[in-house]
Amino acid sequence: MPKIIPDLGPRILRAAAHQFEAKGFAATDMKSLATEVGISVGTLYNYYPSKPELFLAVSLLWKDELSARMLARLDEADTPVAKLRTVLQMLYDDMENFTGLWREFIRSGTGGGPGSPHAERFRKDNDALHQRLQDLLRDVWKGHPNSQRLLDDDGNRLARLMVTSVLQLAMGAGDDKPANRRFVEAWIDFVAPLP
C-alpha cells in the first residue's frame, strides 16, 4: 500500500505550479519536482501517475480558485448586466495574471485522456462556466434584435467564443497590456452596456 504523507498533496501542487510556469511543461521533470518537495519519485507517482495528470491537477487548482472568487463576486452583483460585466472582467484579469501557466497548458497539448479524472473534471468545469455565461447573456440580451439564434444555441457557442476571445487577447495580443485592458473594458461596455 502506498505511503500517504499528510499535507503533501498541496505541497506537490504548489511546487509543480511553480516549475511548470518557470520551466514549461516539457522541461519540468518528475525527479526534480520530487527533489524540490523532498520526497521520492515513487511517492510523487503515488499521488499523480503522470506528468500530464499533475499538470491538469495544477490547472484545476487555479480554476477552483477562480470559480470560488467568481461565484462570490456574482452573489454581490445585483443585476444580470452587473453579473455579466463581473464574469468577463474577472476572466480577463485572471487570464492576464496567469498567462504563463495557461500559455504552457495550451502549448503542451495536455488535455488528458478519456479515462483521466482530472481531464473529465476540467471539461465539466468548463461546461458549467460556459452554461453560466450563456445564461447571463440570455438575461442581458433578451429581446435584442438578431440575438435569439445565438442565445438559444444548445452548445453554448457564444459563451465559448467569448471565453476563447478573452483568453486569446490576454495571452497573444502583444505586450501593450494597457491598450489590451482599455480594449477589453470597451468590449465589456459593448457586450454588457450599463443602463
C-alpha positions in Angstrom: 0.0 0.0 0.0 1.4 3.4 -0.9 2.6 5.7 1.9 0.4 8.8 2.2 2.0 11.8 3.8 -0.4 14.4 5.4 -0.5 17.7 3.6 1.8 16.5 0.9 -0.7 17.0 -1.9 -0.9 20.8 -1.6 2.9 21.0 -1.4 3.3 19.0 -4.6 0.7 21.2 -6.4 2.5 24.4 -5.3 5.9 23.2 -6.4 4.5 21.8 -9.6 2.7 25.1 -10.4 6.0 27.0 -9.9 8.0 24.6 -12.0 5.5 24.4 -14.9 5.3 28.2 -15.1 9.0 28.8 -14.7 10.4 25.9 -16.8 7.5 24.9 -19.0 5.8 21.5 -19.3 8.5 19.8 -21.4 11.4 20.9 -19.2 9.7 20.1 -15.9 10.6 16.6 -14.8 9.1 14.5 -12.0 12.6 13.8 -10.5 13.5 17.4 -10.0 10.0 18.1 -8.7 10.2 15.2 -6.2 13.6 16.6 -5.1 12.2 20.1 -4.6 9.3 18.7 -2.5 11.6 16.4 -0.5 10.1 13.1 -1.5 11.0 10.2 -3.6 9.9 9.9 -7.3 7.8 6.8 -6.3 5.9 8.8 -3.7 5.2 11.5 -6.3 3.8 8.9 -8.7 1.6 7.6 -5.8 -0.1 11.0 -5.9 0.0 11.7 -9.6 0.5 8.8 -12.0 1.9 11.0 -14.8 3.2 14.5 -15.5 0.1 15.3 -17.7 -2.2 14.3 -14.8 -0.2 16.5 -12.4 -0.4 19.4 -14.9 -4.2 19.0 -15.1 -4.4 19.0 -11.3 -2.4 22.2 -11.1 -4.7 23.8 -13.7 -7.8 22.6 -11.8 -6.5 24.2 -8.6 -6.3 27.5 -10.4 -9.7 27.0 -11.9 -11.2 26.2 -8.5 -9.8 29.4 -7.0 -11.2 31.4 -10.0 -14.6 29.8 -9.7 -14.8 30.4 -6.0 -13.9 34.1 -6.4 -16.3 34.4 -9.4 -19.2 32.9 -7.6 -18.6 35.2 -4.6 -18.5 38.2 -6.8 -21.6 37.1 -8.7 -23.5 36.9 -5.5 -22.6 40.5 -4.8 -23.8 41.8 -8.2 -27.5 42.7 -8.3 -28.4 42.7 -12.0 -27.7 40.4 -14.9 -25.7 43.2 -16.6 -23.5 43.7 -13.5 -23.1 39.9 -13.2 -22.0 39.6 -16.9 -19.6 42.5 -16.6 -18.1 40.9 -13.4 -17.6 37.5 -15.2 -16.0 39.0 -18.3 -13.7 41.3 -16.3 -12.6 38.5 -13.9 -11.9 36.2 -16.8 -9.6 38.7 -18.4 -7.9 39.7 -15.2 -7.2 36.1 -14.2 -6.1 35.1 -17.6 -3.8 38.1 -17.8 -2.3 37.3 -14.4 -1.9 33.6 -15.1 -0.8 33.7 -18.7 2.4 31.8 -18.1 0.6 28.7 -16.7 -2.2 29.0 -19.3 0.1 29.5 -22.2 2.0 26.5 -21.1 -1.2 24.5 -20.7 -2.2 25.3 -24.3 1.3 24.8 -25.7 1.8 21.4 -24.0 -1.3 20.0 -25.6 -2.0 18.3 -22.3 -5.7 17.6 -22.5 -5.8 14.4 -20.6 -7.0 11.1 -22.0 -10.6 9.8 -21.9 -10.1 8.0 -18.6 -8.4 10.9 -16.9 -10.4 12.1 -13.8 -8.7 15.5 -13.9 -9.4 16.0 -17.6 -13.1 15.0 -17.1 -13.5 17.4 -14.2 -11.7 20.1 -16.3 -14.2 19.6 -19.1 -17.2 19.6 -16.7 -15.9 22.8 -15.0 -15.6 24.5 -18.5 -19.1 23.3 -19.5 -20.5 24.8 -16.2 -18.7 28.1 -16.8 -20.0 28.3 -20.4 -23.5 27.4 -19.3 -23.5 30.1 -16.6 -22.1 32.7 -19.1 -24.7 31.7 -21.7 -27.5 32.1 -19.2 -26.2 35.6 -18.3 -26.1 36.5 -22.0 -29.7 35.4 -22.4 -30.8 37.6 -19.4 -28.8 40.6 -20.7 -29.6 40.3 -24.4 -33.2 39.2 -24.1 -35.3 40.9 -26.9 -32.2 42.3 -28.6 -32.6 42.1 -32.4 -30.8 39.2 -34.1 -29.7 37.6 -30.8 -32.1 34.8 -30.5 -30.2 32.2 -32.6 -27.0 33.0 -30.7 -28.7 32.7 -27.3 -30.7 29.6 -28.0 -27.7 27.5 -29.1 -27.5 24.3 -27.0 -23.8 24.1 -27.4 -23.2 27.5 -25.6 -21.1 28.5 -28.6 -21.5 32.2 -27.9 -20.2 31.8 -24.4 -17.3 29.6 -25.6 -16.5 32.2 -28.3 -16.3 34.9 -25.6 -14.1 32.9 -23.3 -11.8 31.9 -26.1 -11.6 35.5 -27.3 -10.7 36.8 -23.8 -8.1 34.0 -23.5 -6.5 34.9 -26.9 -6.4 38.6 -26.1 -4.9 38.1 -22.6 -2.3 35.7 -24.0 -1.4 36.7 -27.5 -2.2 40.3 -28.2 1.3 41.7 -27.8 3.0 43.4 -24.9 0.8 46.5 -24.7 -1.2 45.5 -21.7 -2.7 48.9 -21.0 -4.0 49.0 -24.6 -5.4 45.5 -24.2 -7.1 46.4 -20.9 -8.7 49.5 -22.5 -9.9 47.4 -25.4 -11.4 44.8 -23.0 -13.1 47.4 -21.0 -14.6 49.0 -24.1 -15.7 45.5 -25.3 -17.4 44.8 -22.0 -19.2 48.1 -22.3 -20.4 47.0 -25.7 -21.4 43.4 -24.7 -22.9 44.4 -21.3 -23.8 48.1 -21.5 -24.7 49.9 -18.4 -28.2 51.5 -18.4 
